[in-house]
Amino acid sequence: MLIRKPADIRPSEITTKESYLSRRNFMKAAALAGGSLVAGEALPAIIPEARRAKLEGVVPSEYSTDETPNSYTDVTTYNNYYEFGVRKEDPYQNSQEFEPHPWSIEVTGNAEKTGTFALEDFVKPYTLEERIYRLRCVEAWSMVIPWVGISLADVIKQFKPLSSAKYVVFETLHDAKRMPGQRSRSLRWPYVEGLTIAEATNPLPILAVGVYGEVLPNQNGAPIRLIVPWKYGFKSIKGIVKIHFSETRPRTSWELAAPHEYGFYANVNPEVSHPRWSQARERRIGSEQGGGLQSLFSAAKQPTVMFNGYGEHVAHLYDGLDLRKNF
């Protein structure tokens, strides 16, 4: 199969910032005018299988940032997805033949409702929301991305976790034949991530199934991935096949790989440096004239904000916790 580079993609195949923002403004206006997008009867989430298919019935979220999103090319060609390689271009280049259908998610552990669910049944009860979130890549790069997904809190509540469920553990598909990055020893496979039950039931996290109003591309975690916006780019597990309600705290993949660098909570503290770089400032990919990935090294730095600016929604989750030690 021919894998095209970003330069080979026709402009007509890429959603521009201008057209995307015009569509978003229309959605906002429609919501304000009639209220039907938000207040009306919720449409069940339907995820088409075709690549780059448009997602229908998407509603805007009150939690979105007003910052300008990165381009579709930025978002889909500069990624962390170690199952497909460790370099930023590897996920785009190595995932094109990956087939994310059919897909199922196993729910286990301390909850009243458990079992294995086809993706269609798993997402169908929920409304698709568009949430424009800012995420940070490793080494202080950041992007603004228009994700489409379902509320993680709503999903968690539907499975009715027991009082003994203190943590929610996520696991990625383990299939080295289809995911070439898993043939390396860069991490322990399968990839594992986790949240406290309080973090998981906060209204901000989503299980994303799309970007830019379209079906999630393979390189971005198709068909379903986690977004936790106040942790910048951390906790962004992709290709989820298992959700487990646990009484004990899990050892997450990065915590196992480099415990002196990555802790369970993964809150980016601008006042505490990573062992190999400062966390005080970040570069916005595509933020300079010309935009796009060509501006990686020319982009101006800006201050990193504690909890990515969502402190009013999440700071209480860490009351009494020393985030210098519990990183």
Secondary structure, 3 states (H helix, E strand, C coil): CCCCCHHHCCHHHCCCHHHHHHHHHHHHHHHHHHCHHHHCCCCCCCCCCCCCCECCCCEECCCCCCCCCCCHHHHHHCCCCHHHCCCCCHHHHHCCCCCCCCCEEEEEECECCCEEEEHHHHHCCCCCEEEEEEEECHHHEEEEEEEEEEEHHHHHHHCCECCCCCEEEEEECCCCCCCHHHHCCCCCCCCEEEEEHHHHCCCCCEEEEEECCEECCHHHCCCCEEECHHHCCCCCCCCEEEEEEECCCCCCHHHHHCCCCCCCCCCCCCCCCECCECCCEEEECCCCCCCCHHHCCCCCEEECCHHHHCHHHHHHHHCCCCCCCCC
